[in-house]
Amino acid sequence: MDSFLPSALRRQRNQRHLTLDDVSAMTSMSPQHLSEIESGKRDPRLSSIERMADALGLALLLVPEHMAPDIRRYIATNGRVFVAPTHSTALNSPSQDSAP
């Protein structure tokens, strides 16, 4: 599996000082199965990722691919940088000519 997901799940589990056995008990998934997901040897189902995220206190978000680079940058900088698309501002801002 060529993804950031396996290492992110392992990192989150370790930051919470949880063992594979701990997460296994919370997800009803075997420690071996969890280990294979974290090592990238097994391509998990979405339902497995959701169960692991829930056990780790994480929210799982699916975003349009074109937004992913900006969101990853925002996360990587701990919220210090966010670049919003300029076209959305023009589309969503009310016209100054219209009066209520």
Secondary structure, DSSP 8 states (H G I E B T S, - for coil): --SSHHHHHHHHHHHTT--HHHHHHHHT--HHHHHHHHTTSS---HHHHHHHHHHTT-------GGGHHHHHHHHHTTTS-----HHHHHHHS--TT---
